[in-house]
C-alpha cells in the first residue's frame, strides 16, 4: 500500500500533535457547554475518533453521509445519503470533516443544518485546500493547509482504498490509473 504513495504530506506525528491542539482549542471555546459533533462519513472516522478522545467537554455524536465524489473528481452535486438520528435544535454543533476542497460539501451542510435551528454551527476540518475553493465557507478549526493534490490516508480514500494509512499522502499516478 505504501508503495502507491509518492509523498507523505502530513506525518502521523504531525497529525497526533495537531489533533491534540484542536481538541484543546475546542475544549477552551466550549467550556461548560455540550458540543454536538457531526461526523461527515466516511472520511472523518479516524479524525473524529482521535479528536473526541482529547476533547474535555461534554459531547454528543451523530453522523451524516453526503456524496459528491467518485474517484478523484467531484461531480459538483451534493446529496444526503445518511441523515442525523438526533435533533440539533438549540445545540452547539461542530461539523467534523476530513477535507474542505471546493467547499461545495460544507456549503451544503451549513445550509442544510442551519434550517434545523442549532444554537451555533461551526466547521472543524483536518485538511484545507484553499486554492481549490469554488465557494467560500467559514472554517473555525482547521488542522493543515495543503496544496492542490489528491490525498489519501487517515480516513481519506481513493475508491475505498488507503483509509487505514496512518499519515496523509499523495498517490502515485500509477495507483490512480489502477483504481
Ligand atoms: P468539497 O465538496 O469541498 O469539494 O469536497 C469535500 C469532500 O471531497 C471531502 O469530504 C472528501 O470526501 C472529498 N475530497 C476532496 N479532496 C479530496 C482529496 O484530496 N482526497 C480524498 N480522498 N478526498 C477528497
Boltz pocket constraint, residues with backbone or C-beta under 6 A from the ligand:
constraints:
  - pocket:
      binder: B
      contacts: [[A, 40], [A, 43], [A, 68], [A, 69], [A, 74], [A, 97], [A, 98], [A, 99], [A, 100], [A, 101], [A, 102], [A, 103], [A, 104], [A, 105], [A, 106], [A, 149], [A, 150], [A, 151], [A, 152], [A, 156], [A, 157], [A, 158]]
      max_distance: 6.0
